[in-house]
Amino acid sequence: MKHLLAVALYLLATGAAAQVCRVDAGAIALGVYDPAQPRPRVVRGDVAVVCRSVAADSRLSVRVSLPGAAVRELQGRGAVLRYSLFQDSALMRSWYAAAAIVSLDPASGETRVPIYARIAPGQWVAPGNYADQVELVVEF
């Protein structure tokens, strides 16, 4: 069985910087999930942050809130698929454990923050669309 999955990211910008910055947080498309696949499915998504009139030493803190637990659930068809979100491709730094601190590029005022989604193999659920909403908080 194969399943189509998507995680939607929603943004909450805080402070005066919300008026001069733009955050593009699109969906992380997890694609087709095959529970018979022996390896976990890992997909990367990016959040782009662009700020006007940024000083060269500006920093921003990006925190993805994961209420409840480090293991999240994609909902669909009366079933759930468990997954986790990470900051790095080695899947060692969970977004649940800590925020990422990144610098804006002084020339463009832009940065991209990676988000890696990992779904464990062997989760047998009905075919269909599964989704979750993740709150993304950007603090400047």
C-alpha positions as a Markdown table, in Angstrom:
| # | Residue | x | y | z |
|---|---|---|---|---|
| 1 | Met | 0.0 | 0.0 | 0.0 |
| 2 | Lys | 1.2 | 3.5 | -0.8 |
| 3 | His | 0.1 | 6.7 | 0.9 |
| 4 | Leu | 0.3 | 10.4 | 0.0 |
| 5 | Leu | 1.4 | 12.6 | 2.9 |
| 6 | Ala | 1.8 | 16.3 | 3.6 |
| 7 | Val | 2.8 | 18.4 | 6.6 |
| 8 | Ala | 1.6 | 22.0 | 6.6 |
| 9 | Leu | 3.6 | 24.6 | 8.4 |
| 10 | Tyr | 1.9 | 27.7 | 9.8 |
| 11 | Leu | 3.7 | 30.9 | 10.8 |
| 12 | Leu | 3.5 | 33.2 | 13.8 |
| 13 | Ala | 5.9 | 36.1 | 13.6 |
| 14 | Thr | 6.6 | 38.1 | 16.7 |
| 15 | Gly | 7.7 | 41.7 | 17.4 |
| 16 | Ala | 8.3 | 44.7 | 15.1 |
| 17 | Ala | 10.4 | 42.6 | 12.8 |
| 18 | Ala | 7.2 | 40.9 | 11.5 |
| 19 | Gln | 6.5 | 44.1 | 9.6 |
| 20 | Val | 9.9 | 44.1 | 7.8 |
| 21 | Cys | 10.4 | 40.4 | 7.3 |
| 22 | Arg | 8.7 | 37.7 | 5.1 |
| 23 | Val | 8.6 | 34.1 | 6.0 |
| 24 | Asp | 7.8 | 31.5 | 3.3 |
| 25 | Ala | 6.8 | 28.3 | 5.1 |
| 26 | Gly | 5.2 | 26.0 | 2.5 |
| 27 | Ala | 4.2 | 22.4 | 3.0 |
| 28 | Ile | 6.7 | 19.7 | 3.4 |
| 29 | Ala | 5.6 | 17.2 | 0.8 |
| 30 | Leu | 6.3 | 13.7 | 2.2 |
| 31 | Gly | 5.3 | 12.1 | -1.1 |
| 32 | Val | 4.2 | 8.5 | -1.3 |
| 33 | Tyr | 4.8 | 6.3 | 1.7 |
| 34 | Asp | 5.3 | 2.6 | 1.3 |
| 35 | Pro | 5.0 | 0.8 | 4.6 |
| 36 | Ala | 6.7 | -2.3 | 3.2 |
| 37 | Gln | 9.9 | -0.3 | 2.5 |
| 38 | Pro | 12.5 | -1.4 | 5.1 |
| 39 | Arg | 14.0 | 2.1 | 5.5 |
| 40 | Pro | 12.4 | 5.2 | 7.0 |
| 41 | Arg | 11.2 | 7.9 | 4.6 |
| 42 | Val | 13.1 | 11.1 | 5.1 |
| 43 | Val | 12.2 | 14.3 | 3.3 |
| 44 | Arg | 13.6 | 17.8 | 3.5 |
| 45 | Gly | 11.7 | 21.0 | 3.5 |
| 46 | Asp | 12.9 | 24.6 | 3.9 |
| 47 | Val | 11.6 | 27.7 | 5.5 |
| 48 | Ala | 12.9 | 30.9 | 3.9 |
| 49 | Val | 13.2 | 34.1 | 6.0 |
| 50 | Val | 13.9 | 37.4 | 4.2 |
| 51 | Cys | 14.2 | 40.7 | 6.0 |
| 52 | Arg | 14.6 | 44.2 | 4.6 |
| 53 | Ser | 17.2 | 46.6 | 6.1 |
| 54 | Val | 19.0 | 44.0 | 8.1 |
| 55 | Ala | 22.3 | 44.8 | 9.9 |
| 56 | Ala | 25.2 | 42.6 | 9.1 |
| 57 | Asp | 25.2 | 41.2 | 12.7 |
| 58 | Ser | 21.5 | 40.4 | 12.8 |
| 59 | Arg | 20.5 | 37.1 | 14.2 |
| 60 | Leu | 17.1 | 35.4 | 14.3 |
| 61 | Ser | 15.8 | 32.5 | 16.3 |
| 62 | Val | 13.5 | 30.0 | 14.6 |
| 63 | Arg | 11.6 | 27.6 | 16.8 |
| 64 | Val | 9.2 | 24.9 | 15.7 |
| 65 | Ser | 6.7 | 24.2 | 18.5 |
| 66 | Leu | 5.8 | 20.6 | 18.9 |
| 67 | Pro | 3.2 | 20.4 | 21.6 |
| 68 | Gly | 2.9 | 17.0 | 23.3 |
| 69 | Ala | 5.8 | 15.0 | 22.2 |
| 70 | Ala | 8.8 | 14.7 | 19.9 |
| 71 | Val | 6.9 | 12.1 | 17.9 |
| 72 | Arg | 4.1 | 13.7 | 15.9 |
| 73 | Glu | 1.1 | 12.1 | 14.1 |
| 74 | Leu | -0.2 | 12.6 | 10.6 |
| 75 | Gln | -4.0 | 12.2 | 10.7 |
| 76 | Gly | -6.1 | 10.6 | 8.0 |
| 77 | Arg | -8.7 | 7.9 | 7.2 |
| 78 | Gly | -9.3 | 7.3 | 10.9 |
| 79 | Ala | -5.6 | 6.3 | 11.4 |
| 80 | Val | -2.3 | 8.0 | 12.3 |
| 81 | Leu | 1.2 | 7.8 | 10.9 |
| 82 | Arg | 3.9 | 8.7 | 13.4 |
| 83 | Tyr | 6.8 | 10.9 | 12.3 |
| 84 | Ser | 9.4 | 13.3 | 13.7 |
| 85 | Leu | 10.9 | 16.6 | 12.6 |
| 86 | Phe | 14.7 | 17.3 | 12.7 |
| 87 | Gln | 17.0 | 20.2 | 12.1 |
| 88 | Asp | 19.8 | 18.2 | 10.5 |
| 89 | Ser | 20.2 | 15.5 | 7.8 |
| 90 | Ala | 21.8 | 13.1 | 10.3 |
| 91 | Leu | 18.5 | 13.3 | 12.2 |
| 92 | Met | 20.3 | 14.0 | 15.5 |
| 93 | Arg | 18.8 | 17.4 | 16.5 |
| 94 | Ser | 15.1 | 17.2 | 17.0 |
| 95 | Trp | 13.0 | 20.4 | 16.6 |
| 96 | Tyr | 11.2 | 19.3 | 19.8 |
| 97 | Ala | 14.4 | 19.5 | 21.9 |
| 98 | Ala | 15.7 | 23.0 | 20.9 |
| 99 | Ala | 15.4 | 26.0 | 18.6 |
| 100 | Ala | 17.8 | 26.7 | 15.8 |
| 101 | Ile | 19.7 | 30.0 | 15.8 |
| 102 | Val | 20.7 | 31.1 | 12.3 |
| 103 | Ser | 22.2 | 34.3 | 10.8 |
| 104 | Leu | 20.8 | 36.3 | 8.0 |
| 105 | Asp | 23.0 | 36.8 | 5.0 |
| 106 | Pro | 24.2 | 40.4 | 5.3 |
| 107 | Ala | 24.0 | 41.0 | 1.5 |
| 108 | Ser | 20.5 | 39.5 | 0.9 |
| 109 | Gly | 19.0 | 39.6 | 4.3 |
| 110 | Glu | 17.9 | 36.0 | 3.7 |
| 111 | Thr | 18.3 | 32.6 | 5.2 |
| 112 | Arg | 16.9 | 29.1 | 4.7 |
| 113 | Val | 16.1 | 26.9 | 7.6 |
| 114 | Pro | 16.0 | 23.2 | 6.9 |
| 115 | Ile | 13.3 | 20.9 | 8.3 |
| 116 | Tyr | 13.7 | 17.1 | 7.9 |
| 117 | Ala | 10.7 | 14.9 | 8.4 |
| 118 | Arg | 11.2 | 11.2 | 9.2 |
| 119 | Ile | 8.5 | 8.5 | 9.0 |
| 120 | Ala | 9.4 | 5.1 | 10.4 |
| 121 | Pro | 8.8 | 2.1 | 8.1 |
| 122 | Gly | 6.2 | -0.6 | 8.8 |
| 123 | Gln | 3.2 | 1.6 | 9.8 |
| 124 | Trp | 0.3 | -0.3 | 8.1 |
| 125 | Val | -2.7 | 2.1 | 7.7 |
| 126 | Ala | -5.4 | 2.6 | 5.1 |
| 127 | Pro | -4.3 | 4.3 | 1.8 |
| 128 | Gly | -5.2 | 8.0 | 1.6 |
| 129 | Asn | -4.1 | 11.5 | 2.4 |
| 130 | Tyr | -2.5 | 12.1 | 5.8 |
| 131 | Ala | -1.6 | 15.6 | 7.2 |
| 132 | Asp | -0.5 | 17.4 | 10.3 |
| 133 | Gln | -0.3 | 21.1 | 11.2 |
| 134 | Val | 3.0 | 22.3 | 12.8 |
| 135 | Glu | 3.2 | 25.7 | 14.4 |
| 136 | Leu | 6.3 | 27.6 | 13.3 |
| 137 | Val | 7.4 | 30.5 | 15.5 |
| 138 | Val | 9.9 | 33.0 | 14.2 |
| 139 | Glu | 11.5 | 35.3 | 16.8 |
| 140 | Phe | 13.6 | 38.2 | 15.6 |
